[in-house]
Amino acid sequence: MDIVQKIQILMPHRSLLSGNLVGIEKEGLRVSRKGGISQAPHPSAFGCALTHPNITIDFSESLIELVTPPMRNAKEVLSFLSNTQHYLYHHLPKDQSFWPASMPCVIRGETFIPIAQFGTSNRGMMKTLYRTGLANRYGSVMQTIAGIHFNYSFSLEFWEQYRSLLAPSETIRTFIDCGYMGLTRNVVRYGWLIPYLFGASPAVCKSFLKGYHKHSLVEFNEGTLYKPYATSLRMGDIGYQNLRSDEVGVKANYNSLSHYIHSLQAAMQTPCQEYEDIGLKKHGKYQQLNTNILQIENEYYASVRPKPLVDESKQPLDALHDNGIGYVELRSIDINPLTPLGIDQEQVLFLEAYILFCLLESSPIISSREQFEIDNNDQLVAHEGRKPGLLLTKKGQQCTLQEWGQILIDDIERCAQLLSTEHQQAVISIARRIKNPDLTPSAITLNQMKNRNQGFFDYINVIAKQYRRTFLSNEVDTRHFDYLDQQTKSSCAKQLKIEQADNLRFDEFLADYFKGS
């Protein structure tokens, strides 16, 4: 059954899609008045990062992550994110700002990137040690790149109806897992479309690449490097990479849920000589969680991840195996400095239609040959996506980005008909970027930098200060602020409870943790 037929049989049941849930995780650096990464610890006004559900930290003490719960629609999730970001500005020290771009501000060096601290519990120390391992393996600078994660789930009622139409003899768990894995394969397969449409990192501060000799970027001005047709350097070869695991032949396999789990478990259990050379401990102090290709599954960077619903009693891969897939996490989205939240309603609506397309489109397994094409397409679009006549490879044949992009957009627009008129309008609006690359965030960003005669840092720094002023002038949503005040208090109470409940030495805790993996 092709995608048009699937849309037709689902049309009478389209109301079931209103039960889908969307969530957003947005990262951003705290930046000092002088323009470098803030050296101050995570502000106490934001509670305890280990247990706060909405304001936490990622790699660094200064890399804040704002997390929304799963919500019913674009308007609700963006309202929650906006009010949380308002709260952040309201409590941020006056000498700091919140960096509104994926690529970082001025970096003075590895030692000026404070690693995130999560308290004295075994669980908290493990999170910090994992990040220490990332720093020792890849360098801290790479970990300062920020992004937006888009989380999406289809309602159980939709899955049940979809199964009754397509495969009534299958168990619901099997059908859902297969459906989500097919979706993730298509996100991988057509992954280049997201950086093209929404990439917003065509330039970078020179300090990011200090000592980095292998790159193809050119000088924009004395403080900035860029690629003239780049869309997302964050997703290119100076951004997130899994080079070590790729070199030894370990790559996430999306061809089934069991393949996916097994491929990551293999990487977590396979020793790596380079990481053994770093050593597990130095002078009695841990340098990383272990010396395997991956310390834990999160170390593998992927543009999309199938995720289990939260189950704190289990490791993530065990929860996936035991409970199945609860939602998917799209991870290839740049922070757009042109919008106050880094993402806007039109984009959220488009992404919902895109994910529905990835579910309904047929999704054969990805061969090693196709994976090679996918990797090449991704790199080409990240670095040269707006280049006139750019050729991509599709099933062994070359075609222009515009030709392939229009085919995808047409199907995404058809899928949007199952959602709402608003979704259709969002797809139509964003589709104009296919034929006119000047409408993409990456092009607009570079054009504004040129017109204002500003390098990357100066351009983003002006925007950062402007957004801070704007948010602080907005009226406070007292209910939301009261809610976050309560989360601040309860998060620290929860962290203290976890710390007091520890009854194992850290060595024993780690041994127990990895015994189960």
For each residue, the residues with C-beta under 8 A, 3 or more apart:
1: 5 6 9 166
2: 5 6 362
3: 6 7 357 360 361 362 411 414 415
4: 7 8 414
5: 1 2 8 9
6: 1 2 3 9 10 166 360
7: 3 4 10 11 360 414 415 417 418
8: 4 5 11
9: 1 5 6 12 165
10: 6 7 13 14 161 162 165 360 418
11: 7 8 14 417 418
12: 9
13: 10 16 158 161
14: 10 11 17 418 419
15: 18
16: 13 19 155 157 158 161
17: 14 20 154 155 158 356 418 419
18: 15 72 73
19: 16 72 155 156 157 158
20: 17 72 152 153 154 155 158 352
21: 70 71 72 151 152 153 155 327
22: 70 71 72 73 74 77 150 151 152 348 352
23: 67 68 69 70 71 77 150 151 152 327
24: 66 67 68 77 78 81 148 149 150 151 343 348
25: 65 66 67 68 148 149 151
26: 65 66 81 85 148 149 335 341 342 343
27: 58 63 64 65 66 146 147 148 335
28: 63 64 66 98 99 100 146 335 342
29: 37 38 60 62 63 64 98 99 104 105 144 146
30: 37 38 40 62 63 64 92 96 97 98 99
31: 35 36 37 38 62 96 97 98 99 105 461 464
32: 35 36 37 38 39 40 95 96
33: 95 96
34:
35: 31 32 105 106 457 461
36: 31 32 39 105 106 107 108 112
37: 29 30 31 32 60 62 104 105 107 108 112 113 114 144
38: 29 30 31 32 62 96
39: 32 36 62 112 114
40: 30 32 43 61 62 93 96
41: 61 114 117
42: 46 49 57 61 62 64 116 117
43: 40 46 91 92 93
44: 47
45: 91 488
46: 42 43 49 52 55 64 88 91 488
47: 44 51 52 55 487 488 489 490 491 492
48: 51 52 118 119 491 492 494 495
49: 42 46 52 55 56 57 116 117 118 491
50: 56 118 119 121 123 124 127 491 494 495 498
51: 47 48 490 491 492 494 495 498
52: 46 47 48 49 55 56 487 488 491
53: 67 69 487 491
54: 66 67 68 69 84 484 487
55: 46 47 49 52 64 65 66 67 84 87 88 484 487
56: 49 50 52 64 65 67
57: 42 49 60 61 62 63 64 65 116
58: 27 63 64 65 116 143 146
59: 63 113 115 116 131 134 140 143 144
60: 29 37 57 63 113 114 115 116 131 140 143 144
61: 40 41 42 57 114 115 116 117
62: 29 30 31 37 38 39 40 42 57 113 114
63: 27 28 29 30 57 58 59 60 116 143 144 146
64: 27 28 29 30 42 46 55 56 57 58 88 98
65: 25 26 27 55 56 57 58
66: 24 25 26 27 28 54 55 81 84 85 88
67: 23 24 25 53 54 55 56
68: 23 24 25 54 71 77 80 81 84
69: 23 53 54 80
70: 21 22 23 151 153 327
71: 21 22 23 68 76 77 80
72: 18 19 20 21 22 76
73: 18 22 76 77
74: 22 77 78 345 348 349 352
75: 78 79 345
76: 71 72 73 79 80
77: 22 23 24 68 71 73 74 80 81 348
78: 24 74 75 81 82 341 343 344 345 348
79: 75 76 82 83
80: 68 69 71 76 77 83 84 480
81: 24 26 66 68 77 78 84 85 341 343
82: 78 79 85 86 340 341
83: 79 80 86 87 477 480 481
84: 54 55 66 68 80 81 87 88 480 484
85: 26 66 81 82 88 89 98 340 341 471
86: 82 83 89 90 471 474 476 477 480
87: 55 83 84 90 91 480 481 484
88: 46 55 64 66 84 85 91 92 98
89: 85 86 92 98 467 468 471 472
90: 86 87 471 472 476 481
91: 43 45 46 87 88
92: 30 43 88 89 96 97 98 468
93: 40 43 96
94:
95: 32 33
96: 30 31 32 33 38 40 92 93
97: 30 31 92 461 464 465 468
98: 28 29 30 31 64 85 88 89 92 464 467 468
99: 28 29 30 31 104 105 146 460 464
100: 28 335 337 340 342 460 463 464 467
101: 104 146 200 201 335 337 460 463
102: 145 146 147 200 201 232 234 334 335
103: 145 201 203 204 205 208 233 234 456
104: 29 37 99 101 107 141 144 145 146 205 208
105: 29 31 35 36 37 99 205 457 460 461
106: 35 36 205 207 457
107: 36 37 104 112 113 141 144 205 207 208 210
108: 36 37 112 207
109: 112 210
110: 113 135 139 140 141
111:
112: 36 37 39 107 108 109
113: 37 59 60 62 107 110 135 140 141 143 144
114: 37 39 41 60 61 62
115: 59 60 61 128 131 132 135 140
116: 42 49 57 58 59 60 61 63 127 128 131
117: 41 42 49 61 124 128
118: 48 49 50 121 123 124 125 127 128 495
119: 48 50 124 125 495 498 499
120: 124 125 499
121: 50 118 124 125 495 498 499 502
122: 125 126 502 504 506 509 510
123: 50 118 126 127 498
124: 50 117 118 119 120 121 127 128 495 498 499
125: 118 119 120 121 122 128 129 506
126: 122 123 129 130 289 506 509 510 513
127: 50 116 118 123 124 130 131
128: 115 116 117 118 124 125 131 132
129: 125 126 132 133 286 288 289
130: 126 127 133 134 288 289 295 296 298 299
131: 59 60 115 116 127 128 134 135 143
132: 115 128 129 135 136 286 287 288
133: 129 130 136 137 287 288 289 295 299
134: 59 130 131 137 138 140 143 295 299
135: 110 113 115 131 132 138 139 140 143
136: 132 133 278 287 288
137: 133 134 244 275 278 288
138: 134 135 142 143 241
139: 110 135 142 143
140: 59 60 110 113 115 134 135 143 144
141: 104 107 110 113 144 208
142: 138 139 145 239 240 241
143: 58 59 60 63 113 131 134 135 138 139 140
144: 29 37 59 60 63 104 107 113 140 141 208
145: 102 103 104 142 234 239 240
146: 27 28 29 58 63 99 101 102 104 335
147: 27 102 234 331 332 333 334 335
148: 24 25 26 27 333 334 335 342 343
149: 24 25 26 329 330 331 333
150: 22 23 24 329 330 331 333 343 348 351
151: 21 22 23 24 25 70 307 327 328 329 330
152: 20 21 22 23 327 328 330 351 352 355
153: 20 21 70 326 327 328
154: 17 20 158 159 162 179 359
155: 16 17 19 20 21 158 159
156: 19 159 160 172
157: 16 19 160 161
158: 13 16 17 19 20 154 155 161 162
159: 154 155 156 162 163 172 175 176 179
160: 156 157 163 164 172
161: 10 13 16 157 158 164 165
162: 10 154 158 159 165 166 175 179
163: 159 160 166 167 168 170 172 175
164: 160 161 168
165: 9 10 161 162 168
166: 1 6 162 163 175
167: 163 170 175
168: 163 164 165
169:
170: 163 167 174 175 178
171: 174 175
172: 156 159 160 163 175 176
173: 176 177 324
174: 170 171 177 178
175: 159 162 163 166 167 170 171 172 178 179
176: 159 172 173 179 180 324 325
177: 173 174 180 181 257 324 325
178: 170 174 175 181 182 256 257
179: 154 159 162 175 176 182 183 359
180: 176 177 183 184 257 306 325 328 359
181: 177 178 184 185 254 255 256 257 260 306 325
182: 178 179 185 186 358 359 363
183: 179 180 186 187 328 355 358 359 363
184: 180 181 187 188 254 304 305 306 328 358
185: 181 182 188 189 254 255 363 364 365 366
186: 182 183 189 190 357 358 359 361 363
187: 183 184 190 191 303 304 328 330 355 358
188: 184 185 191 254 303 304 366 374
189: 185 186 363 366 370 374
190: 186 187 193 358 408
191: 187 188 194 195 303 304 332 374 377 378
192: 195 196 377 378 380 381 385 392 401
193: 190 196 197 354 405 408
194: 191 197 198 199 303 330 332 333 354
195: 191 192 198 199 231 232 235 332 334 378 381 382 385
196: 192 193 199 231 381 385 386 401 405 433 440
197: 193 194 350 430 433 434 440
198: 194 195 333 334 336 347 440 441
199: 194 195 196 202 230 231 232 234 235 334 381 382 385 440 441 442
200: 101 102 232 334 335 336 337 338 441 442 445
201: 101 102 103 204 230 232 233 234 239 334 442
202: 199 226 227 230 231 232 233 442 443 445 446
203: 103 220 224 225 226 230 233 445 446 449 455 456
204: 103 201 208 209 217 224 225 226 233 238 456
205: 103 104 105 106 107 208 223 224 455 456 457
206: 209 210 222 223 224 225
207: 106 107 108 210 223
208: 103 104 107 141 144 204 205 212 238
209: 204 206 212 215 217 225 238
210: 107 109 206 207
211:
212: 208 209 215 238
213:
214:
215: 209 212 225 237 238
216: 227 383
217: 204 209 225 226 227 233 238
218: 225 226 227 228
219: 222 224 225
220: 203 224 225 226 449 455 456
221: 224 455
222: 206 219 455
223: 205 206 207 455 456 457 458
224: 203 204 205 206 219 220 221 449 455 456 457
225: 203 204 206 209 215 217 218 219 220
226: 202 203 204 217 218 220 230 233 446 456
227: 202 216 217 218 230 233 383 384
228: 218 446
229: 383 384 385 386 387 390
230: 199 201 202 203 226 227 233 236 382 383 384 385 386 442
231: 195 196 199 202 235 381 382 385 386 440 442
232: 102 195 199 200 201 202 235 236 239 332 334 381 382 385 442
233: 103 201 202 203 204 217 226 227 230 236 238 239 382 383
234: 102 103 145 147 199 201 239 240 334 382
235: 195 199 231 232 239 240 303 332 334 378 382
236: 230 232 233 239 379 382 383
237: 215 241 379 382 383
238: 204 208 209 212 215 217 233
239: 142 145 201 232 233 234 235 236 382
240: 142 145 234 235 301
241: 138 142 237 301
242: 245 246 251 300 301
243: 246 247
244: 137 247 248 272 274 275 293
245: 242 248 250 251 267 293 294 300
246: 242 243 249 250 251
247: 243 244
248: 244 245 270 272 293
249: 246
250: 245 246 263 266 267 270 293 294
251: 242 245 246 263 371
252: 260 263 264 300 302
253: 259 260 262 263
254: 181 184 185 188 259 260 366
255: 181 185 259 260 365 366
256: 178 181 259 260
257: 177 178 180 181 260 261 306 320 321 324 325
258: 261 262 321
259: 253 254 255 256 262 263
260: 181 252 253 254 255 256 257 263 264 306 320
261: 257 258 264 265 317 320 321
262: 253 258 259 265 266
263: 250 251 252 253 259 260 266 267
264: 252 260 261 267 268 294 297 300 317
265: 261 262 268 269 317 517
266: 250 262 263 269 270
267: 245 250 263 264 270 292 293 294 300
268: 264 265 292 293 294 295 296 297 517
269: 265 266 292 517
270: 248 250 266 267 292 293
271: 275 276 291 292 293
272: 244 248 275 276 291 292 293
273: 276 277
274: 244 277 278
275: 137 244 271 272 278 288 291 292 293
276: 271 272 273 279 291
277: 273 274
278: 136 137 274 275 287 288 291
279: 276 282 287 291
280: 286 287 288 290 291
281: 284 285 286 287
282: 279 285 287
283:
284: 281
285: 281 282
286: 129 132 280 281 289
287: 132 133 136 278 279 280 281 282
288: 129 130 132 133 136 137 275 278 280 291 295
289: 126 129 130 133 286 295 296 510 514
290: 280 295 514
291: 271 272 275 276 278 279 280 288
292: 267 268 269 270 271 272 275 295
293: 244 245 248 250 267 268 270 271 272 275
294: 245 250 264 267 268 297 299 300
295: 130 133 134 268 288 289 290 292 299
296: 130 268 289 299
297: 264 268 294 300 316 317
298: 130 316
299: 130 133 134 294 295 296
300: 242 245 252 264 267 294 297
301: 240 241 242 331
302: 252 305 331
303: 187 188 191 194 235 330 331 332 378
304: 184 187 188 191 328 329 330 331 332
305: 184 302 328 329 331
306: 180 181 184 257 260 320 325 328
307: 151 316 320 325 326 327 328 329
308: 311 314 316 319 320 323 324 325 326
309: 319 323 326 327
310:
311: 308 314 319 323
312:
313:
314: 308 311 318 319 322 323
315: 318 319 513 516 517
316: 297 298 307 308 319 320
317: 261 264 265 297 320 321 517
318: 314 315 321 322 516 517
319: 308 309 311 314 315 316 322 323
320: 257 260 261 306 307 308 316 317 323 324 325
321: 257 258 261 317 318
322: 314 318 319
323: 308 309 311 314 319 320 326
324: 173 176 177 257 308 320
325: 176 177 180 181 257 306 307 308 320 328
326: 153 307 308 309 323
327: 21 23 70 151 152 153 307 309
328: 151 152 153 180 183 184 187 304 305 306 307 325 355
329: 149 150 151 304 305 307
330: 149 150 151 152 187 194 303 304 333 351 355
331: 147 149 150 301 302 303 304 305
332: 147 191 194 195 232 235 303 304
333: 147 148 149 150 194 198 330 343 351
334: 102 147 148 195 198 199 200 201 232 234 235 441
335: 26 27 28 100 101 102 146 147 148 200 342 343
336: 198 200 339 342 343 344 347 441
337: 100 101 200 342 445 460 463
338: 200 441 444 445
339: 336 342 343 344
340: 82 85 100 467 470 471
341: 26 78 81 82 85 344
342: 26 28 100 148 335 336 337 339
343: 24 26 78 81 148 150 333 335 336 339 347 348
344: 78 336 339 341 347 348
345: 74 75 78 348 349 426
346: 349 350 426 429 430
347: 198 336 343 344 350 351 426 430
348: 22 24 74 77 78 150 343 344 345 351 352
349: 74 345 346 352 353 416 419 422 423 425 426 427
350: 197 346 347 353 354 412 423 426 427 430
351: 150 152 330 333 347 348 354 355
352: 20 22 74 152 348 349 355 356 419 423
353: 349 350 356 357 412 413 415 416 419 423 424 426 427
354: 193 194 350 351 357 358 412
355: 152 183 187 328 330 351 352 358 359
356: 17 352 353 359 360 415 416 418 419
357: 3 186 353 354 360 361 408 411 412 415
358: 182 183 184 186 187 190 354 355 361 363
359: 154 179 180 182 183 186 355 356
360: 3 6 7 10 356 357 415
361: 3 186 357 358 411
362: 2 3
363: 182 183 185 186 189 358
364: 185
365: 185 255
366: 185 188 189 254 255 370 371 374
367: 370 371
368: 371 372
369: 372 373 396
370: 189 366 367 373 374 395
371: 251 366 367 368 374 375
372: 368 369 375 376
373: 369 370 376 377 393 394 395 396
374: 188 189 191 366 370 371 377 378
375: 371 372 378 379
376: 372 373 379 380 393
377: 191 192 373 374 380 381 392 393
378: 191 192 195 235 303 374 375 381 382
379: 236 237 375 376 382 383
380: 192 376 377 383 384 385 390 392
381: 192 195 196 199 231 232 377 378 384 385 390 392 401
382: 195 199 230 231 232 233 234 235 236 237 239 378 379 385
383: 216 227 229 230 233 236 237 379 380
384: 227 229 230 380 381 387 390
385: 192 195 196 199 229 230 231 232 380 381 382 390 401 437 440 442
386: 196 229 230 231 390 437 440 442 443
387: 229 384 390
388:
389: 400
390: 229 380 381 384 385 386 387 400 401
391: 398 399 400 401
392: 192 377 380 381 398 399 400 401 404
393: 373 376 377 396 397 398
394: 373 397 398 399 404
395: 370 373
396: 369 373 393
397: 393 394
398: 391 392 393 394
399: 391 392 394 403 404
400: 389 390 391 392 403 404
401: 192 196 381 385 390 391 392 404 405 434
402: 405 406 434 435
403: 399 400 406 407
404: 392 394 399 400 401 407 408
405: 193 196 401 402 408 409 434
406: 402 403 409 410 431 434 435
407: 403 404 410 411
408: 190 193 357 404 405 411 412
409: 405 406 412 413 427 431 434
410: 406 407 413 414
411: 3 357 361 407 408 414 415
412: 350 353 354 357 408 409 415 416 427
413: 353 409 410 416 417 424 427 428 431
414: 3 4 7 410 411 417
415: 3 7 353 356 357 360 411 412 418 419
416: 349 353 356 412 413 419 420 423 424 426 427
417: 7 11 413 414 424
418: 7 10 11 14 17 356 415
419: 14 17 349 352 353 356 415 416 422 423 424
420: 416 423 424
421: 424 425
422: 349 419 425 426
423: 349 350 352 353 416 419 420 426 427
424: 353 413 416 417 419 420 421 427 428
425: 349 421 422 428 429
426: 345 346 347 349 350 353 416 422 423 429 430
427: 349 350 353 409 412 413 416 423 424 430 431
428: 413 424 425 431 432
429: 346 425 426 432
430: 197 346 347 350 426 427 433
431: 406 409 413 427 428 434
432: 428 429 435 436 439
433: 196 197 430 436 437 439 440
434: 197 401 402 405 406 409 431
435: 402 406 432
436: 432 433 439
437: 385 386 433 440 443
438: 443 444 447
439: 432 433 436 443 444
440: 196 197 198 199 231 385 386 433 437 443 444
441: 198 199 200 334 336 338 444 445
442: 199 200 201 202 230 231 232 385 386 445 446
443: 202 386 437 438 439 440 446 447
444: 338 438 439 440 441 447 448
445: 200 202 203 337 338 441 442 448 449 459
446: 202 203 226 228 442 443 449 450
447: 438 443 444 450 451
448: 444 445 451 452 454 459
449: 203 220 224 445 446 452 454 455 456 459
450: 446 447 453
451: 447 448
452: 448 449 459
453: 450
454: 448 449 458 459 462
455: 203 205 220 221 222 223 224 449 458 459
456: 103 203 204 205 220 223 224 226 449 459 460
457: 35 105 106 205 223 224 460 461
458: 223 454 455 461 462
459: 445 448 449 452 454 455 456 462 463
460: 99 100 101 105 337 456 457 463 464
461: 31 35 97 105 457 458 464 465
462: 454 458 459 465 466
463: 100 101 337 459 460 466 467
464: 31 97 98 99 100 460 461 467 468
465: 97 461 462 468 469
466: 462 463 469 470
467: 89 98 100 340 463 464 470 471
468: 89 92 97 98 464 465 471 472
469: 465 466 472 473
470: 340 466 467 473 474
471: 85 86 89 90 340 467 468 474
472: 89 90 468 469
473: 469 470
474: 86 470 471
475:
476: 86 90 481
477: 83 86 480 481
478: 481 482
479: 482 483
480: 80 83 84 86 87 477 483 484
481: 83 87 90 476 477 478 484 485
482: 478 479 485 486
483: 479 480 486 487
484: 54 55 84 87 480 481 487 488
485: 481 482 488 489
486: 482 483 489 490
487: 47 52 53 54 55 483 484 490 491
488: 45 46 47 52 484 485 491 492
489: 47 485 486 492 493
490: 47 51 486 487 493 494
491: 47 48 49 50 51 52 53 487 488 494 495
492: 47 48 51 488 489 495 496
493: 489 490 496 497
494: 48 50 51 490 491 497 498
495: 48 50 51 118 119 121 124 491 492 498 499
496: 492 493 499 500
497: 493 494 500 501
498: 50 51 119 121 123 124 494 495 501 502
499: 119 120 121 124 495 496 502
500: 496 497
501: 497 498
502: 121 122 498 499 509
503:
504: 122 508 509 512
505: 508 509
506: 122 125 126 509 510
507: 510 511
508: 504 505 511 512
509: 122 126 502 504 505 506 512 513
510: 122 126 289 506 507 513 514
511: 507 508 514 515
512: 504 508 509 515 516
513: 126 315 509 510 516 517
514: 289 290 510 511 517
515: 511 512
516: 315 318 512 513
517: 265 268 269 315 317 318 513 514
